[in-house]
Amino acid sequence: MARLDLDDLPPRIAALLTDLPEGEEVMLVQHGAVVGRLTAGAPPQAEETHPEMEPDQKMREVFENFRSAIEDEF
């Protein structure tokens, strides 16, 4: 996937792109011809791996995964 850093763009263009509502499209035009479209989307939501697990269970799982990884390595 191509990456476009907004810090590399002129401020006016960066502001236009960051202020787009979700689902809004920007048409990219060069010499009067449409060369692409960008559609604004919501930033991805961080997913919790096991939201129903208690903190102690999560900690045990992390340590078990760590122990298994160490045993596999050595």
C-alpha angles and dihedrals in degrees: 000000000000117000126214116194109211090208088068093056129082110270094248093055093043090052091049091053097045094047096054115120117235112282094019115133130220117202116216112215129185122182089346095306125110108243100172150335132233122203119202116231138180116268112260115270117237108244122216110224097219111007092173093057121099119237092254091054091049091050092049090050092050092050092046091051090048092049091049092049091051092048091049091050096050 
